[in-house]
């Protein structure tokens, strides 16, 4: 009885010791083949287009055209460089945030701004001059009013960035400045 159990056990042990697919045809013996693992995929959002707005990254003091401080803004990179997140605080304590990203489906940059006063959703891209220009709509919170809106971010030679917002009047069709600010990098502590 013991002999009849030993043979099947030895056969089973021998089969378990040889990995499946490791016996090469025509060789009659077991040899280990080493498969090359597939190359890992490249990191996301590494193409140049995903970094077209990186000139806006940093911690900024923001000034109006008269040189008065109007707020601070922190722009950070997130999600492996796929997203820029804005955190704005004006000198009166008002805040707002935006998500900024390149949308490969449309081939455009997009910003979605949300504050207690408005929601802005617009898209676009870099002009030939290197200005980030976005076009869309501003939606007033509470009233539901909607108007065409544009935003431009211009990197300046001194490292500052000029931000220029314009809004179209739904009554007259006239465009007017909604905000003009000069971003100056905060001193590193």
N, CA, C and O of each residue as an XYZ file, in Angstrom:
756
protein
N       0.812     -1.182      0.000
C       0.000      0.000      0.000
C       0.856      1.247      0.000
O       0.521      2.227     -0.665
N       1.955      1.228      0.733
C       2.829      2.379      0.786
C       3.483      2.634     -0.556
O       3.670      3.793     -0.926
N       3.839      1.596     -1.299
C       4.497      1.746     -2.597
C       3.553      2.391     -3.595
O       3.985      3.226     -4.389
N       2.296      2.036     -3.579
C       1.359      2.586     -4.547
C       1.113      4.078     -4.315
O       0.740      4.774     -5.260
N       1.303      4.593     -3.118
C       1.152      6.016     -2.855
C       2.424      6.792     -3.182
O       2.352      7.970     -3.534
N       3.567      6.164     -3.074
C       4.839      6.850     -3.297
C       4.997      7.243     -4.754
O       5.438      8.360     -5.025
N       4.664      6.392     -5.694
C       4.853      6.693     -7.124
C       4.010      7.901     -7.538
O       4.564      8.817     -8.147
N       2.717      7.962     -7.251
C       1.955      9.158     -7.622
C       2.469     10.417     -6.920
O       2.473     11.498     -7.510
N       2.897     10.283     -5.676
C       3.422     11.447     -4.977
C       4.712     11.942     -5.611
O       4.910     13.151     -5.736
N       5.587     11.037     -6.012
C       6.823     11.446     -6.681
C       6.514     12.117     -8.016
O       7.125     13.132     -8.352
N       5.573     11.564     -8.779
C       5.190     12.159    -10.061
C       4.618     13.558     -9.862
O       4.959     14.481    -10.601
N       3.750     13.715     -8.867
C       3.153     15.018     -8.574
C       4.228     16.009     -8.154
O       4.213     17.156     -8.603
N       5.149     15.598     -7.314
C       6.231     16.491     -6.868
C       7.111     16.904     -8.041
O       7.537     18.056     -8.124
N       7.387     15.967     -8.950
C       8.220     16.277    -10.113
C       7.509     17.270    -11.026
O       8.152     18.174    -11.559
N       6.220     17.129    -11.217
C       5.458     18.049    -12.062
C       5.404     19.437    -11.439
O       5.458     20.433    -12.160
N       5.300     19.523    -10.139
C       5.227     20.821     -9.473
C       6.573     21.538     -9.511
O       6.615     22.767     -9.448
N       7.659     20.805     -9.612
C       8.986     21.411     -9.620
C       9.332     22.019    -10.971
O      10.235     22.852    -11.052
N       8.633     21.620    -12.041
C       8.907     22.143    -13.378
C       7.850     23.186    -13.703
O       6.676     22.842    -13.841
N       8.240     24.476    -13.831
C       7.247     25.506    -14.150
C       6.594     25.243    -15.502
O       7.238     24.767    -16.436
N       5.332     25.554    -15.587
C       4.596     25.377    -16.838
C       5.256     26.179    -17.936
O       5.639     27.330    -17.726
N       5.392     25.583    -19.102
C       5.947     26.275    -20.252
C       7.461     26.345    -20.230
O       8.050     27.032    -21.064
N       8.129     25.634    -19.275
C       9.572     25.773    -19.214
C      10.297     24.660    -19.952
O      11.520     24.710    -20.086
N       9.573     23.658    -20.434
C      10.213     22.616    -21.220
C      10.174     23.059    -22.669
O       9.100     23.240    -23.243
N      11.340     23.231    -23.256
C      11.422     23.695    -24.634
C      11.342     22.497    -25.571
O      11.928     21.449    -25.299
N      10.628     22.652    -26.655
C      10.407     21.571    -27.611
C      11.729     21.081    -28.173
O      12.616     21.874    -28.490
N      11.851     19.761    -28.295
C      13.022     19.168    -28.916
C      14.196     19.010    -27.981
O      15.195     18.407    -28.373
N      14.130     19.513    -26.778
C      15.275     19.402    -25.892
C      15.093     18.264    -24.902
O      16.078     17.720    -24.403
N      13.865     17.898    -24.610
C      13.613     16.766    -23.756
C      13.978     16.989    -22.295
O      13.895     16.054    -21.500
N      14.379     18.195    -21.920
C      14.683     18.449    -20.518
C      14.056     19.780    -20.110
O      13.714     20.619    -20.944
N      13.926     19.933    -18.847
C      13.325     21.167    -18.330
C      14.400     22.244    -18.216
O      15.459     22.016    -17.632
N      14.125     23.388    -18.765
C      15.029     24.528    -18.596
C      14.181     25.763    -18.359
O      13.095     25.895    -18.923
N      14.658     26.638    -17.554
C      13.927     27.849    -17.226
C      14.098     28.871    -18.343
O      15.222     29.150    -18.759
N      13.002     29.427    -18.828
C      13.078     30.530    -19.779
C      12.725     31.793    -19.018
O      11.802     31.800    -18.203
N      13.448     32.841    -19.282
C      13.216     34.103    -18.582
C      12.520     35.053    -19.539
O      13.078     35.449    -20.562
N      11.313     35.404    -19.196
C      10.563     36.344    -20.021
C      10.951     37.764    -19.620
O      11.080     38.070    -18.434
N      11.131     38.617    -20.603
C      11.429     40.019    -20.326
C      10.133     40.707    -19.940
O       9.163     40.687    -20.698
N      10.114     41.315    -18.767
C       8.868     41.993    -18.368
C       8.616     43.179    -19.295
O       9.557     43.787    -19.806
N       7.351     43.503    -19.507
C       7.050     44.652    -20.373
C       7.583     45.939    -19.740
O       7.624     46.075    -18.517
N       7.986     46.864    -20.585
C       8.481     48.153    -20.103
C       7.342     48.889    -19.410
O       6.203     48.851    -19.874
N       7.643     49.552    -18.312
C       6.569     50.309    -17.651
C       6.111     51.443    -18.559
O       6.894     51.975    -19.346
N       4.848     51.805    -18.445
C       4.363     52.909    -19.289
C       5.073     54.202    -18.889
O       5.497     54.345    -17.743
N       5.203     55.134    -19.817
C       5.840     56.405    -19.457
C       4.970     57.161    -18.452
O       3.753     56.980    -18.427
N       5.584     57.998    -17.634
C       4.770     58.782    -16.692
C       3.762     59.639    -17.451
O       4.030     60.063    -18.575
N       2.609     59.895    -16.847
C       1.596     60.705    -17.540
C       2.019     62.164    -17.636
O       2.835     62.646    -16.851
N       1.452     62.845    -18.602
C       1.551     64.309    -18.721
C       2.984     64.817    -18.818
O       3.307     65.862    -18.254
N       3.840     64.096    -19.522
C       5.229     64.516    -19.654
C       5.494     65.307    -20.932
O       6.530     65.962    -21.048
N       4.577     65.254    -21.888
C       4.774     66.006    -23.126
C       4.788     67.498    -22.843
O       4.185     67.965    -21.876
N       5.476     68.234    -23.688
C       5.659     69.686    -23.518
C       4.335     70.433    -23.357
O       4.255     71.387    -22.584
N       3.307     70.012    -24.074
C       2.024     70.723    -24.036
C       1.447     70.764    -22.615
O       0.766     71.722    -22.248
N       1.721     69.722    -21.817
C       1.202     69.682    -20.451
C       1.900     70.690    -19.529
O       1.469     70.898    -18.395
N       2.971     71.309    -20.014
C       3.736     72.247    -19.185
C       3.732     73.655    -19.769
O       4.538     74.498    -19.375
N       2.828     73.905    -20.706
C       2.755     75.222    -21.353
C       2.359     76.327    -20.387
O       2.646     77.495    -20.646
N       1.710     75.988    -19.284
C       1.239     76.981    -18.321
C       2.112     76.998    -17.057
O       1.775     77.674    -16.085
N       3.221     76.264    -17.067
C       4.080     76.180    -15.883
C       4.693     77.522    -15.494
O       5.143     77.681    -14.360
N       4.721     78.486    -16.406
C       5.259     79.805    -16.048
C       4.437     80.468    -14.951
O       4.893     81.431    -14.335
N       3.237     79.968    -14.699
C       2.345     80.529    -13.684
C       2.538     79.870    -12.317
O       1.975     80.342    -11.329
N       3.319     78.794    -12.239
C       3.533     78.103    -10.973
C       4.258     79.000     -9.970
O       5.143     79.770    -10.342
N       3.880     78.895     -8.714
C       4.589     79.610     -7.658
C       3.650     80.296     -6.694
O       2.428     80.193     -6.800
N       4.249     80.999     -5.752
C       3.513     81.806     -4.777
C       3.717     83.261     -5.149
O       4.848     83.728     -5.281
N       2.611     83.972     -5.317
C       2.641     85.299     -5.907
C       1.964     86.348     -5.028
O       0.992     86.064     -4.327
N       2.501     87.564     -5.085
C       1.792     88.758     -4.649
C       1.225     89.380     -5.918
O       1.912     89.449     -6.937
N      -0.031     89.837     -5.862
C      -0.695     90.349     -7.063
C      -1.037     91.825     -6.842
O      -1.626     92.201     -5.829
N      -0.646     92.654     -7.830
C      -0.809     94.102     -7.744
C      -1.699     94.608     -8.873
O      -1.674     94.073     -9.981
N      -2.486     95.645     -8.583
C      -3.285     96.288     -9.628
C      -2.379     97.231    -10.437
O      -1.215     97.412    -10.078
N      -2.892     97.834    -11.525
C      -2.057     98.719    -12.355
C      -1.473     99.920    -11.608
O      -0.460    100.475    -12.035
N      -2.101    100.331    -10.490
C      -1.576    101.448     -9.698
C      -0.492    101.001     -8.718
O       0.096    101.836     -8.031
N      -0.219     99.694     -8.645
C       0.817     99.187     -7.749
C       0.332     98.782     -6.378
O       1.140     98.484     -5.499
N      -0.981     98.765     -6.177
C      -1.558     98.360     -4.890
C      -1.684     96.839     -4.814
O      -2.120     96.195     -5.769
N      -1.295     96.272     -3.666
C      -1.461     94.843     -3.451
C      -2.959     94.537     -3.398
O      -3.695     95.134     -2.612
N      -3.408     93.586     -4.255
C      -4.832     93.228     -4.270
C      -5.071     91.806     -3.779
O      -6.212     91.419     -3.523
N      -3.988     91.017     -3.646
C      -4.164     89.659     -3.157
C      -2.918     88.826     -3.313
O      -1.876     89.296     -3.769
N      -3.053     87.581     -2.922
C      -1.978     86.602     -3.102
C      -2.559     85.395     -3.823
O      -3.757     85.120     -3.747
N      -1.684     84.683     -4.522
C      -2.128     83.522     -5.271
C      -1.054     82.449     -5.197
O       0.134     82.737     -5.346
N      -1.467     81.234     -4.970
C      -0.565     80.093     -4.949
C      -0.988     79.142     -6.054
O      -2.123     78.666     -6.080
N      -0.055     78.868     -6.975
C      -0.321     77.956     -8.090
C       0.609     76.756     -7.919
O       1.831     76.901     -7.931
N       0.018     75.571     -7.760
C       0.808     74.359     -7.535
C       0.508     73.310     -8.594
O      -0.561     73.300     -9.205
N       1.470     72.438     -8.792
C       1.315     71.318     -9.712
C       0.832     70.107     -8.922
O       1.281     69.870     -7.801
N      -0.083     69.344     -9.512
C      -0.624     68.155     -8.853
C      -0.852     67.061     -9.895
O      -0.738     67.289    -11.099
N      -1.169     65.900     -9.409
C      -1.502     64.748    -10.258
C      -0.419     64.474    -11.307
O      -0.700     64.364    -12.501
N       0.818     64.367    -10.832
C       1.974     64.042    -11.683
C       2.179     65.053    -12.803
O       2.619     64.696    -13.896
N       1.861     66.305    -12.529
C       2.045     67.355    -13.527
C       0.887     67.506    -14.491
O       0.986     68.269    -15.452
N      -0.215     66.793    -14.261
C      -1.380     66.871    -15.139
C      -2.326     68.012    -14.778
O      -3.248     68.306    -15.539
N      -2.117     68.661    -13.633
C      -3.072     69.633    -13.122
C      -2.342     70.774    -12.419
O      -1.388     70.546    -11.676
N      -2.795     71.998    -12.657
C      -2.359     73.151    -11.868
C      -3.544     73.574    -11.016
O      -4.664     73.709    -11.508
N      -3.281     73.784     -9.725
C      -4.340     74.191     -8.802
C      -4.027     75.593     -8.297
O      -2.926     75.865     -7.818
N      -5.015     76.476     -8.413
C      -4.880     77.863     -7.983
C      -5.648     78.070     -6.683
O      -6.779     77.606     -6.533
N      -5.010     78.783     -5.738
C      -5.658     79.196     -4.488
C      -5.472     80.701     -4.347
O      -4.381     81.160     -4.011
N      -6.522     81.471     -4.600
C      -6.500     82.937     -4.582
C      -7.103     83.449     -3.285
O      -8.108     82.925     -2.806
N      -6.476     84.487     -2.715
C      -7.043     85.212     -1.576
C      -6.834     86.697     -1.826
O      -5.697     87.140     -1.993
N      -7.925     87.483     -1.855
C      -7.755     88.926     -2.047
C      -7.548     89.608     -0.700
O      -7.740     88.993      0.350
N      -7.164     90.858     -0.733
C      -6.843     91.577      0.507
C      -8.063     91.775      1.404
O      -7.915     92.081      2.587
N      -9.247     91.608      0.862
C     -10.462     91.697      1.666
C     -10.872     90.365      2.265
O     -11.874     90.288      2.976
N     -10.103     89.303      1.985
C     -10.409     87.980      2.527
C     -11.194     87.083      1.594
O     -11.428     85.919      1.922
N     -11.610     87.590      0.433
C     -12.322     86.754     -0.534
C     -11.389     85.714     -1.137
O     -10.193     85.957     -1.301
N     -11.938     84.573     -1.461
C     -11.122     83.484     -1.992
C     -11.735     82.904     -3.259
O     -12.894     83.161     -3.586
N     -10.941     82.129     -3.951
C     -11.392     81.394     -5.124
C     -10.344     80.365     -5.475
O      -9.185     80.483     -5.079
N     -10.756     79.353     -6.221
C      -9.841     78.292     -6.628
C     -10.117     77.932     -8.075
O     -11.225     78.094     -8.587
N      -9.065     77.437     -8.714
C      -9.277     76.943    -10.069
C      -8.466     75.679    -10.310
O      -7.418     75.455     -9.704
N      -8.987     74.865    -11.213
C      -8.279     73.717    -11.777
C      -7.923     74.092    -13.205
O      -8.764     74.580    -13.960
N      -6.671     73.859    -13.567
C      -6.170     74.193    -14.903
C      -5.488     72.957    -15.466
O      -4.631     72.363    -14.812
N      -5.868     72.569    -16.685
C      -5.302     71.342    -17.242
C      -5.388     71.351    -18.761
O      -6.229     72.024    -19.356
N      -4.498     70.587    -19.363
C      -4.552     70.368    -20.804
C      -5.488     69.186    -21.041
O      -5.327     68.122    -20.444
N      -6.462     69.388    -21.918
C      -7.441     68.353    -22.237
C      -7.065     67.727    -23.577
O      -7.283     68.344    -24.620
N      -6.503     66.512    -23.575
C      -6.095     65.903    -24.850
C      -7.274     65.612    -25.776
O      -7.086     65.469    -26.984
N      -8.481     65.524    -25.229
C      -9.665     65.282    -26.049
C     -10.013     66.459    -26.945
O     -10.503     66.276    -28.059
N      -9.758     67.674    -26.454
C     -10.062     68.877    -27.240
C      -8.805     69.528    -27.808
O      -8.881     70.361    -28.711
N      -7.637     69.137    -27.267
C      -6.394     69.763    -27.700
C      -6.235     71.173    -27.161
O      -5.489     71.976    -27.722
N      -6.944     71.484    -26.054
C      -6.894     72.828    -25.486
C      -6.648     72.778    -23.974
O      -6.900     71.774    -23.308
N      -6.145     73.905    -23.467
C      -6.073     74.102    -22.031
C      -7.452     74.524    -21.548
O      -8.219     75.147    -22.281
N      -7.754     74.174    -20.307
C      -9.047     74.527    -19.736
C      -8.845     74.972    -18.297
O      -8.035     74.408    -17.562
N      -9.597     75.993    -17.909
C      -9.626     76.422    -16.513
C     -11.068     76.405    -16.041
O     -11.975     76.870    -16.731
N     -11.256     75.860    -14.849
C     -12.544     75.912    -14.175
C     -12.313     76.627    -12.844
O     -11.702     76.080    -11.926
N     -12.815     77.860    -12.760
C     -12.677     78.723    -11.576
C     -13.966     78.674    -10.781
O     -15.056     78.726    -11.350
N     -13.842     78.573     -9.459
C     -15.014     78.587     -8.583
C     -14.721     79.495     -7.396
O     -13.701     79.357     -6.722
N     -15.639     80.426     -7.157
C     -15.587     81.280     -5.969
C     -17.019     81.493     -5.498
O     -17.966     81.035     -6.138
N     -17.170     82.184     -4.388
C     -18.513     82.481     -3.893
C     -19.259     83.413     -4.846
O     -20.489     83.437     -4.854
N     -18.515     84.186     -5.653
C     -19.143     85.150     -6.548
C     -19.396     84.661     -7.951
O     -20.322     85.129     -8.613
N     -18.571     83.709     -8.425
C     -18.730     83.310     -9.835
C     -18.108     81.948    -10.118
O     -17.302     81.420     -9.352
N     -18.521     81.417    -11.245
C     -17.902     80.230    -11.844
C     -17.494     80.640    -13.247
O     -18.292     81.202    -13.996
N     -16.240     80.355    -13.600
C     -15.750     80.658    -14.950
C     -15.260     79.354    -15.553
O     -14.472     78.632    -14.941
N     -15.722     79.062    -16.733
C     -15.285     77.871    -17.458
C     -14.842     78.328    -18.834
O     -15.653     78.790    -19.637
N     -13.546     78.198    -19.100
C     -13.053     78.625    -20.402
C     -11.864     77.798    -20.831
O     -11.232     77.118    -20.022
N     -11.566     77.866    -22.129
C     -10.491     77.047    -22.681
C      -9.789     77.792    -23.804
O     -10.288     78.792    -24.319
N      -8.628     77.283    -24.169
C      -7.819     77.895    -25.223
C      -6.414     77.354    -25.184
O      -6.206     76.158    -24.979
N      -5.437     78.237    -25.381
C      -4.052     77.780    -25.387
C      -3.095     78.926    -25.584
O      -3.466     80.099    -25.536
N      -1.839     78.550    -25.810
C      -0.797     79.548    -26.010
C      -0.921     80.196    -27.378
O      -1.171     79.525    -28.380
N      -0.743     81.515    -27.406
C      -0.686     82.234    -28.678
C       0.747     82.138    -29.212
O       1.628     81.611    -28.533
N       0.978     82.641    -30.417
C       2.323     82.642    -30.987
C       3.290     83.459    -30.134
O       4.497     83.218    -30.159
N       2.763     84.422    -29.379
C       3.593     85.274    -28.523
C       3.869     84.636    -27.165
O       4.581     85.221    -26.349
N       3.322     83.449    -26.905
C       3.544     82.783    -25.626
C       2.578     83.194    -24.535
O       2.836     82.944    -23.357
N       1.476     83.817    -24.899
C       0.441     84.238    -23.950
C      -0.591     83.116    -23.839
O      -1.054     82.599    -24.856
N      -0.954     82.738    -22.613
C      -2.040     81.779    -22.429
C      -3.344     82.551    -22.530
O      -3.619     83.433    -21.716
N      -4.151     82.211    -23.539
C      -5.425     82.907    -23.781
C      -6.558     81.897    -23.725
O      -6.571     80.911    -24.462
N      -7.516     82.163    -22.829
C      -8.677     81.296    -22.660
C      -9.948     82.097    -22.902
O     -10.025     83.276    -22.554
N     -10.934     81.457    -23.496
C     -12.225     82.089    -23.790
C     -13.347     81.185    -23.315
O     -13.283     79.964    -23.463
N     -14.381     81.797    -22.742
C     -15.523     81.021    -22.275
C     -16.574     81.916    -21.697
O     -16.886     82.970    -22.251
N     -17.135     81.487    -20.552
C     -18.223     82.234    -19.932
C     -18.008     82.352    -18.431
O     -17.407     81.490    -17.790
N     -18.523     83.452    -17.897
C     -18.583     83.650    -16.463
C     -20.043     83.538    -16.041
O     -20.928     84.116    -16.672
N     -20.281     82.799    -14.981
C     -21.623     82.597    -14.437
C     -21.640     83.200    -13.039
O     -20.886     82.766    -12.168
N     -22.482     84.183    -12.820
C     -22.587     84.810    -11.500
C     -23.333     83.878    -10.556
O     -24.410     83.378    -10.879
N     -22.744     83.651     -9.380
C     -23.400     82.829     -8.367
C     -24.607     83.601     -7.828
O     -24.513     84.798     -7.557
N     -25.702     82.932     -7.679
C     -26.889     83.560     -7.089
C     -27.833     84.156     -8.116
O     -29.033     83.886     -8.070
N     -27.322     84.965     -9.051
C     -28.211     85.622    -10.012
C     -28.424     84.798    -11.273
O     -29.438     84.946    -11.955
N     -27.473     83.937    -11.578
C     -27.576     83.143    -12.802
C     -27.167     83.886    -14.056
O     -27.251     83.329    -15.150
N     -26.723     85.142    -13.928
C     -26.291     85.905    -15.102
C     -25.072     85.230    -15.740
O     -24.182     84.738    -15.047
N     -25.055     85.221    -17.070
C     -23.968     84.594    -17.831
C     -23.464     85.607    -18.844
O     -24.246     86.320    -19.473
N     -22.121     85.663    -18.997
C     -21.539     86.595    -19.966
C     -20.278     85.993    -20.565
O     -19.574     85.240    -19.892
N     -19.980     86.317    -21.833
C     -18.713     85.896    -22.421
C     -17.538     86.483    -21.634
O     -17.615     87.600    -21.122
N     -16.449     85.712    -21.546
C     -15.326     86.085    -20.689
C     -14.025     85.590    -21.315
O     -13.992     84.511    -21.906
N     -12.959     86.371    -21.189
C     -11.638     85.941    -21.645
C     -10.617     86.181    -20.545
O     -10.773     87.078    -19.715
N      -9.585     85.377    -20.552
C      -8.470     85.544    -19.632
C      -7.168     85.387    -20.385
O      -7.042     84.520    -21.249
N      -6.192     86.233    -20.057
C      -4.858     86.138    -20.650
C      -3.817     86.213    -19.544
O      -3.931     87.017    -18.619
N      -2.796     85.358    -19.653
C      -1.665     85.344    -18.742
C      -0.422     85.521    -19.594
O      -0.114     84.687    -20.446
N       0.296     86.623    -19.354
C       1.473     86.957    -20.154
C       2.714     86.892    -19.279
O       2.836     87.656    -18.322
N       3.650     85.977    -19.598
C       4.906     85.967    -18.847
C       5.774     87.158    -19.270
O       5.980     87.393    -20.460
N       6.273     87.895    -18.292
C       7.093     89.076    -18.566
C       8.578     88.750    -18.405
O       8.945     87.786    -17.733
N       9.426     89.571    -19.035
C      10.871     89.342    -19.011
C      11.451     89.347    -17.602
O      12.459     88.687    -17.350
N      10.827     90.085    -16.677
C      11.359     90.176    -15.312
C      10.888     89.032    -14.415
O      11.165     89.039    -13.215
N      10.175     88.042    -14.980
C       9.684     86.903    -14.202
C       8.282     87.088    -13.665
O       7.694     86.145    -13.136
N       7.737     88.282    -13.791
C       6.358     88.512    -13.361
C       5.407     87.996    -14.440
O       5.828     87.650    -15.544
N       4.138     87.952    -14.106
C       3.094     87.523    -15.045
C       1.969     88.546    -14.989
O       1.528     88.929    -13.906
N       1.505     88.989    -16.152
C       0.359     89.892    -16.216
C      -0.890     89.080    -16.518
O      -0.925     88.300    -17.470
N      -1.919     89.276    -15.692
C      -3.195     88.595    -15.875
C      -4.218     89.644    -16.290
O      -4.349     90.687    -15.648
N      -4.942     89.357    -17.371
C      -5.885     90.330    -17.918
C      -7.203     89.618    -18.218
O      -7.265     88.740    -19.079
N      -8.250     90.006    -17.498
C      -9.584     89.450    -17.711
C     -10.460     90.501    -18.375
O     -10.407     91.685    -18.044
N     -11.271     90.030    -19.326
C     -12.245     90.910    -19.994
C     -13.591     90.215    -20.016
O     -13.682     88.993    -20.137
N     -14.645     91.033    -19.896
C     -16.012     90.517    -19.889
C     -16.847     91.320    -20.870
O     -16.713     92.540    -20.973
N     -17.706     90.619    -21.586
C     -18.590     91.283    -22.552
C     -19.928     91.579    -21.893
O     -20.508     90.730    -21.216
N     -20.405     92.800    -22.104
C     -21.717     93.176    -21.589
C     -22.787     92.466    -22.418
O     -22.755     92.497    -23.648
N     -23.726     91.832    -21.736
C     -24.818     91.175    -22.460
C     -25.831     92.197    -22.973
O     -26.635     91.887    -23.852
N     -25.796     93.414    -22.428
C     -26.717     94.470    -22.871
C     -26.186     95.194    -24.110
O     -26.916     95.375    -25.084
N     -24.920     95.606    -24.073
C     -24.376     96.443    -25.156
C     -23.463     95.688    -26.113
O     -23.213     96.148    -27.227
N     -22.963     94.523    -25.681
C     -22.004     93.794    -26.510
C     -20.579     94.323    -26.376
O     -19.655     93.777    -26.980
N     -20.396     95.384    -25.586
C     -19.075     95.989    -25.395
C     -18.235     95.121    -24.454
O     -18.736     94.536    -23.494
N     -16.937     95.062    -24.769
C     -15.990     94.369    -23.897
C     -15.329     95.381    -22.974
O     -15.016     96.495    -23.393
N     -15.114     94.995    -21.710
C     -14.413     95.869    -20.770
C     -13.517     95.018    -19.872
O     -13.725     93.816    -19.710
N     -12.519     95.680    -19.298
C     -11.617     94.991    -18.381
C     -12.377     94.597    -17.120
O     -13.098     95.399    -16.528
N     -12.197     93.363    -16.736
C     -12.774     92.871    -15.499
C     -11.716     92.869    -14.400
O     -12.019     93.109    -13.231
N     -10.465     92.594    -14.791
C      -9.353     92.584    -13.839
C      -8.056     92.644    -14.622
O      -7.907     91.981    -15.648
N      -7.115     93.446    -14.129
C      -5.750     93.468    -14.645
C      -4.840     93.416    -13.433
O      -4.910     94.278    -12.557
N      -3.989     92.405    -13.385
C      -3.093     92.247    -12.241
C      -1.703     91.844    -12.682
O      -1.522     91.180    -13.702
N      -0.730     92.256    -11.898
C       0.667     91.882    -12.152
C       1.099     90.957    -11.026
O       1.088     91.343     -9.857
N       1.474     89.752    -11.377
C       1.927     88.744    -10.419
C       3.430     88.879    -10.223
O       4.197     88.850    -11.186
N       3.846     89.026     -8.967
C       5.260     89.104     -8.629
C       5.547     87.974     -7.637
O       4.854     87.832     -6.630
N       6.569     87.176     -7.931
C       6.893     86.044     -7.055
C       7.208     86.547     -5.651
O       7.911     87.540     -5.471
N       6.671     85.840     -4.666
C       6.958     86.167     -3.280
C       8.402     85.788     -2.972
O       8.934     84.824     -3.521
N       9.027     86.560     -2.084
C      10.389     86.245     -1.673
C      10.405     84.910     -0.937
O       9.521     84.622     -0.130
N      11.418     84.102     -1.224
C      11.546     82.812     -0.537
C      12.002     83.040      0.884
O      12.885     83.856      1.150
N      11.386     82.308      1.795
C      11.748     82.474      3.219
C      12.832     81.520      3.608
O      13.265     81.514      4.760
